[in-house]
Amino acid sequence: MGYTKDLWTRPVPGTSHREHNARWGKGKRWLACWTDPDGKETARAFRTQAAATVHWKAMEADKERGD
């Protein structure tokens, strides 16, 4: 199962809030992560959350189809 990760923030322990980390404002923000057909986790960075989510869902669908 894939997921989208925010590279610019990290969770604050004990709360539901997130705080800026050292990468804040630098580079691409969203990381699309999915498992390839060999079982290895693969990732690619994107500027927007929507693009990252669409990408990992497409990769998971390709894997299910055997492409």
Secondary structure, 3 states (H helix, E strand, C coil): CCEEEECCEEECCCCCCEEECCCCCCCCCEEEEEECCCCCEEEEEECCHHHHHHHHHHHHHHHHHCC
